[in-house]
């Protein structure tokens, strides 16, 4: 009888063959990461954002508003009223409401679109209570001005409203645009909005309107104020 030592049986071969065929294939090795990553970035949005930031860096700073009527000193001294280049904002609300005003060529970008790269909302936002007036001057070559109005004060104290990030102390903001070339810009705040001042007559019989406190001819005031954004 021939010896079978060292010779695998047919059943062993079959079992070994089936086991080898039924084994799962090892997963492929992970691919090495490259330098490119698709993050669904809108390249056009990025480009516009960069351009907007650069434009706001180049833009002139906001106007520095000072307490008092536009042309107050000139009116007191009997000087001829200016026909252009003055801005005035009067807080005429009757509920002791504190407001904030930022005036610049790009005030809407600064106040409503998050492009305040120079921190102007802290350094140039003018905060003032009811029954007060502030003014500033602007260049005769300026064609448009934007005014950001902040209202809905969170605190009753003027000192508290002027602390920290001043714009965060208000609930609401509106952005306005006005054509100011060779004009004055005389505005008033009432009930959550800015309006154009209409002035008052010099006498009971006079039809000529002049600004209160500064004596500016109201014919030189802007004709329209456009609301362009809200937040």
C-alpha positions in Angstrom: 0.0 0.0 0.0 1.6 3.3 -1.0 2.3 5.8 1.7 0.3 9.0 1.9 2.6 10.8 4.4 3.3 14.4 3.2 0.7 14.3 0.5 -2.3 16.5 1.2 -5.7 15.0 0.6 -8.0 16.2 -2.0 -10.4 17.4 0.6 -7.7 19.5 2.2 -6.9 21.0 -1.2 -10.5 21.9 -1.8 -11.0 23.5 1.6 -7.8 25.5 1.2 -8.8 26.7 -2.2 -12.3 27.7 -1.2 -10.9 29.6 1.8 -8.5 31.6 -0.4 -11.2 32.5 -3.0 -13.8 33.6 -0.4 -11.5 36.0 1.6 -12.4 39.7 1.2 -9.9 41.8 -0.7 -8.0 44.3 1.4 -9.2 47.9 1.0 -7.0 50.1 -1.2 -4.5 52.3 0.5 -5.7 55.9 1.2 -4.7 58.5 -1.4 -2.2 61.0 -0.4 -3.5 64.5 0.1 -2.5 67.1 -2.5 -2.4 70.8 -2.4 -5.8 71.4 -4.0 -9.0 71.4 -1.9 -12.4 72.0 -3.3 -14.2 74.0 -0.7 -17.1 75.3 -2.8 -15.7 78.8 -2.7 -17.3 81.3 -5.1 -14.2 83.0 -6.6 -16.2 85.9 -7.8 -17.5 86.6 -4.3 -14.0 86.5 -3.0 -12.8 88.9 -5.6 -15.6 91.3 -4.9 -14.9 91.1 -1.2 -11.2 92.0 -1.8 -12.1 94.9 -4.0 -14.6 96.2 -1.5 -12.1 96.0 1.3 -9.5 97.9 -0.8 -12.0 100.5 -1.8 -13.0 101.2 1.8 -9.4 101.4 2.8 -8.8 104.1 0.2 -12.0 106.0 1.0 -11.7 109.3 3.0 -12.6 109.2 6.7 -16.2 110.1 7.8 -17.0 113.7 8.6 -16.3 114.9 12.1 -19.6 116.3 13.5 -19.5 119.1 15.9 -22.2 120.4 18.3 -24.2 123.4 17.1 -26.1 124.7 14.0 -24.5 124.8 10.6 -23.1 128.4 10.0 -24.1 129.4 13.6 -21.0 131.6 14.0 -21.4 133.2 10.6 -25.1 133.9 11.2 -24.3 135.5 14.5 -21.7 137.8 12.9 -24.0 138.8 10.0 -21.9 137.0 7.4 -23.4 135.8 4.1 -24.9 132.4 4.4 -23.0 129.6 2.6 -24.7 128.2 -0.5 -23.0 124.8 -0.3 -20.8 122.5 1.8 -22.6 122.4 5.1 -24.3 119.4 6.8 -26.6 119.7 9.8 -28.6 117.0 11.7 -31.1 117.9 14.3 -32.5 115.3 16.8 -36.1 116.6 17.0 -37.8 113.6 18.6 -39.9 114.3 21.7 -39.2 111.1 23.7 -35.7 111.8 24.9 -34.3 109.3 22.3 -30.6 109.0 21.8 -29.4 108.5 18.2 -26.2 107.9 16.4 -25.1 109.4 13.0 -22.2 108.5 10.8 -21.7 110.6 7.6 -19.3 109.5 4.9 -19.1 108.8 1.2 -19.2 105.1 2.1 -21.3 105.1 5.3 -23.6 102.3 4.2 -20.6 100.0 3.6 -19.2 100.9 7.0 -22.5 100.5 9.0 -24.4 97.9 7.2 -22.1 95.7 5.1 -19.3 94.9 7.5 -16.5 96.8 5.7 -15.4 99.0 8.7 -11.8 98.1 8.3 -10.5 101.3 10.0 -12.8 101.2 13.0 -14.7 104.3 12.1 -17.9 103.1 13.8 -16.1 103.6 17.1 -14.1 106.7 16.3 -16.6 108.8 14.1 -20.1 107.7 15.1 -21.6 110.8 16.6 -24.1 110.0 19.5 -26.4 112.7 20.7 -29.6 113.1 22.7 -33.0 114.7 21.9 -33.2 118.5 21.2 -29.5 118.7 20.1 -27.9 119.5 16.7 -24.6 118.7 15.1 -22.9 120.0 12.0 -19.9 119.5 9.7 -18.6 120.8 6.4 -17.7 118.8 3.2 -15.8 119.6 0.1 -17.4 121.5 -2.8 -16.4 118.7 -5.3 -18.2 116.0 -3.4 -21.2 114.6 -5.4 -22.8 112.1 -3.0 -22.9 111.6 0.8 -24.2 108.7 2.7 -25.7 108.9 6.2 -26.0 106.0 8.6 -28.7 106.6 11.2 -28.5 104.4 14.4 -31.6 104.4 16.6 -33.3 102.2 19.2 -30.9 103.0 22.0 -30.3 100.2 24.5 -29.6 102.5 27.4 -31.0 105.8 28.7 -27.6 107.2 29.8 -25.6 109.1 27.1 -22.4 108.1 28.8 -23.3 104.5 28.7 -24.3 104.8 25.0 -20.9 106.2 24.2 -19.0 103.2 25.8 -17.4 100.3 24.0 -18.4 99.4 20.4 -20.8 102.3 20.1 -22.8 100.9 17.2 -23.6 97.8 19.2 -25.5 100.0 21.6 -28.3 100.6 19.1 -31.0 98.1 17.9 -31.5 99.5 14.4 -29.7 101.2 11.5 -30.8 102.9 8.3 -28.6 104.0 5.4 -29.4 107.0 3.3 -27.8 108.5 0.2 -28.1 112.1 -0.9 -26.8 114.1 -3.9 -24.9 117.0 -2.3 -23.0 118.6 -5.1 -23.1 122.4 -4.7 -25.8 122.0 -2.1 -26.2 122.1 1.7 -27.5 119.0 3.5 -29.8 120.0 6.4 -31.7 117.1 8.0 -33.7 116.3 11.1 -34.5 113.0 12.9 -38.1 112.2 13.9 -39.7 108.8 14.8 -37.1 106.4 13.5 -36.2 108.2 10.3 -34.3 111.2 8.8 -36.1 113.9 6.9 -35.2 117.0 5.0 -35.4 120.3 7.0 -37.9 122.8 5.6 -36.8 125.8 7.6 -38.8 128.8 8.8 -39.9 132.2 7.4 -38.0 135.3 8.4 -41.2 137.2 9.1 -44.9 136.5 9.0 -45.1 138.0 5.5 -41.9 136.5 4.1 -42.0 133.4 1.9 -38.3 132.9 2.0 -37.3 130.0 4.2 -34.1 129.9 6.2 -32.6 127.3 8.5 -33.1 127.7 12.3 -29.9 128.9 14.0 -27.7 129.2 11.0 -29.8 131.4 8.6 -29.0 129.3 5.5 -31.3 129.8 2.6 -33.4 126.6 2.3 -33.4 126.8 -1.5 -29.8 125.7 -1.2 -30.8 122.6 0.7 -30.9 119.1 -0.9 -34.2 118.2 -2.6 -34.3 114.5 -1.8 -33.0 111.9 0.6 -33.0 108.3 -0.5 -33.3 105.4 1.9 -31.0 102.7 0.5 -30.5 100.1 3.2 -31.8 98.9 6.6 -30.5 96.6 9.3 
